[in-house]
Amino acid sequence: MRFTSMRLAALSVGFAAAVSTALTPAASATPATDDAQTRVVGGGFVSSAKPWISALHRNGGFTCTSSIIARRWVLTAAHCVTAAGTYTVRVGSLTRSSGGQTATVARKVIHPSYNWPNADIALLQLDRDVVVSQYSVLATSADLADNKAAQVLGWGSEKADWSGPLPERLKYADGRISSVNCAQSNATPRAICTQTNGSIAGGDSGGPVTVRGASGNTVQAGICAIGHRPAGSGWAGYTNVALFRSWIRTTAGV
């Protein structure tokens, strides 16, 4: 994560290599040499526990940020898991390569309407139960409002061009929900957009944007899907989870 601006791009580390300098998927971070990684550029390091945050790895290398929503289900961006390979998650640690609990992804369920950036959402079924003190609570439409305070989280690149090593420690940036940014970027109608004091980059893909829910609790409003490359504008696009609650409930029972 870094404070900069970029063309719309997918933020998963493997995806961004093919779509640099444009409105692209928030790249994932597979191999260290892959330019698709994204992270919060700027922002700060998270110090308080986030038991529901998870780091997604493919073939042993970090690729995307994600969140655990139930004992055997993790939520992330579809573009993070289109490549073949063995996927694992590290749950409940602020460090992407140590601590917490690990589990292997037994099944990937990509939304049937996925065509980036549309319906950029996937559910990952784990091979075992992962018990944490708090799972990510998903937002409903009642929790969302334009200009509402928001926080984005991720392990994405700290450089505007999405290059360089990724941070080991989880980063965050604070900002607000911004419908103006969605309109100006021609983002998909099923997206929500943010304007923050830090910019997403490769590796931030699949990560959450959280807001204060209608009942006062923290809820996950979106899944990081698109950003600008090079980073710097503080703008990002997120898949609106409230519009996919029925599919999530049918698939994962959450």
C-alpha positions in Angstrom: 0.0 0.0 0.0 1.4 3.4 -0.9 0.2 7.0 -1.4 0.2 7.4 -5.2 -2.0 7.1 -8.4 -2.2 4.5 -11.1 -4.2 3.5 -14.2 -7.1 1.2 -13.5 -5.4 -2.2 -13.0 -6.0 -5.5 -11.3 -4.0 -5.6 -8.1 -2.9 -9.2 -7.9 0.8 -9.8 -8.3 0.5 -12.0 -11.3 -2.2 -10.2 -13.1 -0.7 -6.7 -13.3 2.2 -7.6 -15.4 -0.1 -7.8 -18.4 -1.9 -4.6 -17.7 0.5 -2.0 -16.5 -0.1 1.7 -16.6 -3.9 1.5 -17.0 -7.1 0.9 -15.1 -6.2 -2.6 -14.1 -7.1 -5.2 -11.6 -5.5 -4.7 -8.2 -2.6 -7.0 -8.8 -1.8 -10.0 -6.8 1.7 -10.9 -5.7 2.7 -14.3 -6.8 6.4 -14.5 -7.7 8.6 -11.7 -6.4 9.6 -11.0 -10.0 6.0 -10.6 -11.1 4.9 -6.9 -11.5 1.3 -7.7 -10.6 1.8 -7.3 -6.9 0.0 -4.5 -5.1 0.2 -3.0 -1.6 -1.0 0.0 0.2 1.4 2.8 -0.9 1.8 5.2 2.0 -0.6 4.6 4.9 0.6 3.1 8.1 1.4 -0.3 9.6 -1.5 -2.0 11.5 -0.8 -2.4 15.2 -4.1 -3.8 16.5 -5.3 -7.4 16.0 -7.2 -8.2 12.8 -8.2 -11.9 13.4 -10.2 -12.0 10.2 -7.4 -10.9 7.9 -5.7 -13.5 5.8 -2.7 -13.7 3.4 -3.2 -15.7 0.2 -0.3 -17.7 -1.2 0.1 -19.6 -4.4 2.8 -22.3 -4.7 4.4 -20.9 -1.6 4.6 -17.3 -2.6 2.4 -14.5 -1.4 -0.2 -13.4 -4.0 -3.1 -11.4 -2.5 -4.8 -10.2 0.6 -8.1 -11.8 1.7 -10.5 -12.2 4.6 -11.9 -15.2 6.5 -15.7 -15.1 6.8 -16.4 -18.5 8.3 -14.4 -21.5 9.7 -13.8 -22.9 6.2 -14.4 -20.0 3.9 -12.2 -17.2 2.7 -13.2 -14.2 0.6 -11.0 -12.6 -2.1 -10.9 -11.2 -5.6 -11.6 -13.6 -8.5 -8.5 -12.4 -10.4 -6.3 -13.5 -7.5 -7.1 -17.2 -8.0 -7.5 -17.7 -11.8 -4.0 -19.3 -12.1 -3.5 -23.0 -11.5 -1.5 -24.0 -8.5 -1.7 -24.8 -4.8 -3.2 -22.1 -2.7 -2.9 -21.7 1.0 -3.9 -19.0 3.5 -2.3 -17.6 6.6 -5.1 -16.3 8.9 -5.0 -13.9 11.8 -1.5 -12.7 11.6 -0.4 -9.1 10.8 2.7 -10.7 9.2 2.1 -12.3 5.8 4.7 -15.1 6.1 4.7 -16.0 9.8 2.3 -16.4 12.7 -1.4 -17.1 12.8 -2.9 -20.3 11.4 -2.4 -21.9 7.9 -4.7 -24.0 5.8 -4.8 -25.2 2.2 -7.5 -24.2 -0.2 -9.5 -27.3 -1.1 -11.8 -25.6 -3.6 -12.0 -22.3 -5.5 -15.4 -20.9 -6.3 -15.2 -18.0 -8.7 -18.4 -16.1 -9.3 -20.0 -17.4 -12.5 -20.4 -13.8 -13.9 -16.7 -12.9 -13.4 -15.2 -11.0 -16.3 -12.8 -8.5 -14.8 -13.6 -6.0 -13.4 -17.2 -7.3 -13.2 -18.1 -9.7 -10.4 -14.5 -9.8 -9.2 -15.2 -12.0 -6.3 -14.3 -15.6 -5.2 -14.8 -17.9 -2.3 -12.1 -20.3 -1.2 -13.1 -23.4 0.8 -10.4 -24.6 3.2 -9.4 -28.1 3.9 -9.9 -27.7 7.6 -11.6 -25.5 10.2 -9.8 -22.3 11.1 -11.2 -20.9 14.4 -10.5 -17.2 15.1 -12.0 -14.8 17.7 -13.8 -12.9 15.0 -14.6 -13.5 11.3 -15.2 -10.8 8.8 -18.7 -9.5 9.0 -20.1 -8.6 5.6 -21.9 -5.4 4.9 -25.4 -5.0 3.7 -26.7 -2.1 1.6 -27.9 -0.4 4.8 -24.3 -0.1 6.0 -23.1 1.9 3.0 -23.3 5.6 2.3 -21.4 8.0 0.2 -18.6 9.9 2.0 -18.7 7.4 4.9 -15.4 6.9 6.7 -13.5 3.8 5.5 -10.3 1.9 6.0 -8.4 -0.2 3.4 -6.0 -3.0 4.4 -3.4 -5.0 2.4 0.1 -6.3 2.0 0.6 -4.6 -1.4 3.6 -2.8 -2.9 4.8 0.4 -1.3 6.1 1.8 -4.5 4.0 3.8 -7.0 5.1 1.6 -9.9 4.2 -1.5 -7.9 7.8 -2.7 -8.0 10.1 -3.7 -5.1 9.7 -6.0 -2.2 6.4 -6.3 -0.4 6.0 -5.3 3.3 5.9 -8.2 5.8 3.6 -6.3 8.1 0.0 -5.5 7.2 -0.7 -1.9 6.2 -3.8 0.4 6.2 -5.0 3.7 4.8 -7.9 5.7 6.0 -10.4 7.6 3.8 -14.0 7.6 2.6 -16.4 6.0 0.3 -16.5 8.1 -2.9 -19.2 7.8 -5.6 -17.5 10.6 -7.4 -14.4 8.5 -8.0 -16.5 5.6 -9.3 -18.3 8.0 -11.8 -15.0 9.6 -13.0 -13.3 6.2 -13.5 -16.3 4.5 -15.2 -16.0 1.7 -12.6 -18.5 -1.2 -12.9 -21.9 -0.5 -11.4 -21.4 -3.2 -8.8 -18.3 -1.5 -7.4 -17.8 0.9 -4.5 -14.9 3.3 -4.7 -12.7 4.9 -2.0 -10.5 8.0 -1.7 -7.8 7.4 1.0 -4.5 8.9 2.3 -2.7 5.9 0.8 -3.0 4.1 -2.6 -3.4 0.5 -3.3 -0.9 -1.4 -5.3 0.0 -5.0 -6.3 -0.6 -7.4 -3.5 -3.6 -5.4 -2.1 -5.9 -7.2 -4.4 -8.6 -9.2 -2.7 -8.2 -7.2 0.5 -11.0 -5.6 2.4 -12.3 -2.1 2.7 -14.2 -1.7 6.1 -16.7 0.8 7.4 -18.7 1.3 10.5 -21.9 -0.6 10.1 -25.4 0.6 10.8 -25.3 -1.2 14.2 -21.9 0.3 15.1 -19.7 -2.7 14.3 -16.9 -2.9 11.8 -18.1 -4.6 8.5 -16.4 -5.4 5.2 -17.9 -3.3 2.5 -15.8 -4.5 -0.5 -13.0 -6.6 -2.0 -10.1 -4.8 -3.6 -10.3 -5.2 -7.4 -9.0 -2.2 -9.3 -6.5 0.6 -8.9 -4.3 3.1 -10.8 -0.8 2.3 -11.9 1.4 4.1 -11.1 -0.2 4.6 -7.7 -0.6 8.0 -6.1 -4.2 9.3 -6.4 -5.5 7.5 -3.4 -8.3 6.1 -5.5 -9.4 2.4 -5.6 -12.3 0.3 -6.7 -13.8 -2.5 -4.7 -16.3 -5.2 -5.5 -19.4 -4.3 -3.4 -20.1 -7.4 -1.2 -23.6 -6.2 -0.3 -24.6 -6.9 -3.9 -23.3 -10.5 -3.7 -24.7 -11.5 -0.3 -27.1 -14.0 -1.8 -24.4 -15.8 -3.8 -22.1 -15.8 -0.8 -24.9 -17.2 1.4 -25.8 -19.9 -1.2 -22.2 -21.0 -1.7 -20.7 -20.7 1.8 -23.8 -20.5 4.1 -22.7 -17.1 5.5 
